[in-house]
């Protein structure tokens, strides 16, 4: 019997080909539409985005600096408390040993019921002398027990304080790790923005930045607000060109507040660690009356630089940059000017 086969459809392949072309065209149109919807950012927009990310990183870095300084302080306190705990424990151990020795001595001398001792004694006067001696020992034992109780109470307090400080230490360590992670995310985002530029665009951006820095340097000048301010500014100038490293306080790498702290330290003046804290040192003066060496706080306290005269500051800007002069107008909004 002859088999009956279904006749082939000559249009099937043609329809498949048409569908394939249509799908490819749809993908191409979709990609083209997406490209039109998200045009490439201009160089000025990328620069603005990078500056914003660097400002955000600055804030995270100052939180990191603050947590790091707090962690170091808390570690010192924990170390002191642990030393005190060890000292108190040693005293308790000594008292326990003394009480043990006293108890053993009483046992060896027969510290039994006084009435029984009197009945068995052949020499009452001798017994009375022993009883008197025994009373002294009992008083001594009571004093030693009271001393031990006081030492144990002190030990318990020191241990509780040490445990509380250790808990605080762990909490601060978490804050430090969180701030560091935030910094790294912001810096990575800024780097991704820069990497999206072409080599020619990156070169143009670098040229613009170098030109602005050179222009700012040419306007430096003025009178310092004090001898300490002059000395701090002179010290800061020796760090021009040093790399910015977040969390660094010198002598060859700095973040913004680290540079201020190091420079004033050379002038014999102690500044707090972060720009947030430096925002409250000294006295406030209007920007129009700023003098060389004054601290200029920017962007909600997230950044700090040292006034160098004529609207210019000397500062450590951000990761990837070096200590340099820069016009205040290009950095951000001024929160306050502090005269140290």
C-alpha positions in Angstrom: 0.0 0.0 0.0 1.4 3.4 -0.9 2.1 5.8 2.0 0.3 9.1 2.2 2.6 11.9 3.2 1.7 15.5 4.0 2.9 17.7 1.2 5.6 20.2 2.2 4.6 23.8 2.6 7.0 25.9 0.3 6.2 29.1 2.2 7.3 27.9 5.7 10.9 28.8 5.3 10.0 32.1 3.8 7.8 32.9 6.7 10.5 32.0 9.2 13.0 34.1 7.4 10.6 37.0 7.4 10.0 36.6 11.1 13.7 36.4 11.8 14.3 39.7 9.9 11.4 41.3 11.7 12.7 40.3 15.2 16.2 41.5 14.3 14.7 44.8 13.2 12.7 45.1 16.4 15.8 44.5 18.5 17.7 47.1 16.5 14.9 49.6 16.8 14.7 49.0 20.5 18.4 49.5 21.0 18.2 52.7 18.9 15.3 53.9 20.9 17.2 53.2 24.2 20.2 55.1 22.9 18.0 58.0 22.0 16.3 57.9 25.4 19.7 57.9 27.2 22.1 60.2 25.3 25.7 60.2 26.3 26.4 62.7 29.1 28.3 65.9 28.2 31.8 66.4 29.6 30.5 69.2 31.8 27.7 66.9 33.2 30.2 64.1 33.9 32.4 66.6 35.7 29.5 67.8 37.8 28.5 64.2 38.6 32.0 63.3 39.6 32.3 66.4 41.8 29.0 65.5 43.5 30.2 61.9 44.1 33.5 63.2 45.5 31.6 65.5 47.8 29.5 62.6 49.1 32.7 60.6 49.5 34.1 63.5 51.5 31.2 63.3 54.0 31.6 59.5 54.3 35.4 59.9 54.8 34.8 62.4 57.7 32.5 59.9 59.3 35.2 57.2 58.8 37.8 59.5 60.4 35.5 60.2 63.3 34.8 56.5 63.9 38.4 55.7 63.6 39.5 58.3 66.2 36.7 57.2 68.5 37.7 53.5 68.1 41.3 54.4 69.1 40.1 56.3 72.1 37.7 53.5 73.2 40.5 51.0 72.7 42.7 52.9 75.1 39.9 53.0 77.7 39.3 49.3 77.3 43.0 48.6 77.8 43.0 50.7 81.0 39.9 48.9 82.3 41.4 45.5 81.5 44.5 46.5 83.4 42.4 47.6 86.3 40.4 44.3 86.2 43.7 42.3 86.3 44.9 44.4 89.2 41.7 44.0 91.1 41.7 40.2 90.4 45.2 40.0 91.7 44.2 41.7 94.9 41.2 39.4 95.3 43.4 36.4 94.8 45.9 37.6 97.4 43.1 38.1 99.9 41.7 34.7 99.3 45.2 33.2 99.8 45.6 35.1 103.1 42.2 33.9 104.3 43.1 30.4 103.4 46.4 30.6 105.3 44.6 32.0 108.3 42.0 29.3 108.3 44.7 26.6 108.0 46.6 28.3 111.0 43.4 28.3 113.1 42.8 24.6 112.3 46.4 23.7 113.3 46.1 25.6 116.6 42.8 23.8 117.4 40.2 26.5 117.1 37.4 24.5 118.8 34.6 25.5 121.2 36.0 27.8 124.0 34.0 26.0 126.7 35.4 22.7 125.8 38.9 24.2 125.7 38.4 25.6 129.2 37.2 22.3 130.6 40.1 20.5 129.1 42.7 23.1 130.0 45.1 22.3 132.9 46.2 25.9 133.0 43.2 28.4 132.9 45.5 31.4 132.6 47.2 29.9 129.6 43.8 29.3 128.1 42.8 32.9 128.6 45.9 34.0 126.8 45.1 31.7 123.9 41.5 32.9 123.8 42.6 36.4 123.7 44.9 35.5 120.8 42.0 33.7 119.1 39.8 36.8 119.4 42.5 38.8 117.6 42.6 36.3 114.9 38.8 36.4 114.5 38.9 40.2 114.3 41.7 40.0 111.7 39.7 37.4 109.8 36.6 39.7 109.8 38.6 42.6 108.5 40.1 40.5 105.8 36.6 39.3 104.8 35.3 42.8 104.6 38.3 43.8 102.5 37.7 40.9 100.2 34.1 41.9 99.8 35.1 45.4 98.8 37.7 44.1 96.4 35.2 41.7 94.8 32.6 44.6 94.5 35.3 46.7 92.8 36.2 43.9 90.5 32.6 43.4 89.5 32.3 47.1 88.7 35.5 47.2 86.6 34.3 44.1 84.7 30.9 45.6 84.0 32.6 48.8 82.7 35.0 46.8 80.6 32.2 44.8 79.1 30.2 48.0 78.3 33.3 49.6 76.7 33.9 46.4 74.7 30.3 46.6 73.4 30.8 50.2 72.5 34.1 49.3 70.8 32.3 46.7 68.7 29.6 49.2 67.7 32.1 51.8 66.7 34.0 49.1 64.7 30.8 48.4 62.8 30.3 52.2 62.1 33.9 52.3 60.8 33.3 49.4 58.5 30.1 50.9 57.2 31.6 54.3 56.6 34.5 52.7 54.8 32.2 50.7 52.6 30.2 53.9 51.8 33.4 55.7 50.8 34.5 52.9 48.5 31.1 52.8 46.8 31.1 56.6 46.1 34.7 56.5 44.9 33.9 53.5 42.6 31.0 55.4 41.2 33.1 58.4 40.5 35.7 56.3 38.8 33.1 54.6 36.7 31.9 58.1 35.5 35.5 59.0 34.5 36.0 55.7 32.8 33.0 56.4 30.6 34.9 59.3 29.0 37.0 58.9 26.0 40.8 59.3 26.3 40.5 62.7 24.6 37.7 63.8 27.0 39.7 62.7 30.0 42.7 64.6 28.7 40.6 67.7 28.2 39.2 67.4 31.7 42.7 67.1 33.2 43.8 70.2 31.2 40.9 72.2 32.5 41.7 71.2 36.1 45.4 72.0 35.8 44.6 75.4 34.3 42.2 76.1 37.2 44.8 75.0 39.8 47.5 77.2 38.2 45.2 80.2 38.1 44.3 79.7 41.8 48.0 79.4 42.7 48.8 82.7 41.0 46.3 84.5 43.3 47.7 83.3 46.6 48.7 86.0 49.0 47.7 88.0 52.0 48.3 88.4 55.8 47.9 85.5 58.2 45.5 86.0 61.1 48.2 85.0 63.7 51.7 83.6 64.2 50.2 80.1 64.6 48.1 80.5 61.4 51.2 81.7 59.5 53.2 78.7 60.7 50.4 76.3 59.9 50.1 77.7 56.4 53.8 77.5 55.9 53.7 73.9 56.9 50.8 73.1 54.6 52.6 74.6 51.6 55.4 72.1 52.0 52.8 69.3 51.3 51.7 70.7 47.9 51.7 67.8 45.5 51.3 65.1 48.1 48.7 62.5 47.4 45.2 62.5 48.9 44.6 59.3 50.9 41.4 59.0 52.9 42.0 58.5 56.6 45.6 59.8 56.3 47.0 62.5 58.6 50.5 62.8 57.2 53.4 63.2 57.0 53.2 62.6 53.2 49.5 61.6 52.6 46.4 63.4 53.8 42.7 63.7 53.6 41.2 67.2 54.0 40.9 67.3 57.8 44.1 65.3 58.2 46.0 68.1 56.4 44.6 70.8 58.6 45.3 68.8 61.7 48.9 68.1 60.7 49.6 71.7 59.6 48.4 73.2 62.8 50.2 70.5 64.8 53.4 71.8 63.3 52.5 75.2 64.7 51.9 73.8 68.2 48.1 73.8 67.9 45.9 70.8 68.4 42.9 70.4 66.1 40.1 67.7 66.3 40.2 65.0 63.7 37.3 65.7 61.4 36.0 68.6 59.4 32.7 68.3 61.3 34.6 68.9 64.6 36.9 71.5 63.1 33.8 73.5 62.1 33.5 74.5 65.8 37.1 75.4 66.7 38.2 79.0 67.3 36.0 81.8 66.3 33.7 82.4 63.3 34.6 85.2 60.8 32.8 86.3 57.6 34.3 84.9 54.4 34.9 88.5 53.3 37.2 89.0 56.3 39.1 85.6 56.0 42.8 85.7 56.4 45.6 83.3 55.5 45.5 80.2 57.8 41.8 80.4 58.6 39.9 77.2 58.2 37.2 77.2 55.5 34.5 74.6 56.0 32.5 73.5 52.9 29.4 71.5 52.0 27.6 71.0 55.3 30.9 70.3 57.1 32.0 67.6 54.8 35.2 69.3 53.6 37.8 71.7 54.9 40.6 73.8 53.4 43.0 76.5 54.6 42.5 80.0 53.4 45.4 81.2 51.2 44.2 84.7 50.3 42.1 86.2 47.5 39.4 83.6 47.4 41.7 80.6 47.3 42.2 77.7 49.6 45.0 75.2 50.0 43.5 71.8 50.6 43.6 68.0 50.0 40.6 67.7 47.5 39.7 64.0 47.0 41.0 60.6 46.0 43.0 60.7 42.8 44.1 64.3 43.4 47.0 65.9 45.3 47.3 68.7 47.8 46.8 71.9 45.8 45.5 75.5 45.6 41.9 75.9 44.4 39.4 78.7 44.1 36.7 78.6 46.7 34.1 79.1 44.0 34.9 75.8 42.4 34.8 73.7 45.6 31.3 74.2 46.9 29.2 76.2 49.4 31.0 77.7 52.4 29.5 76.8 55.7 31.8 78.9 58.0 35.3 80.3 58.3 37.0 79.5 61.5 39.9 81.5 63.0 42.0 79.3 65.1 
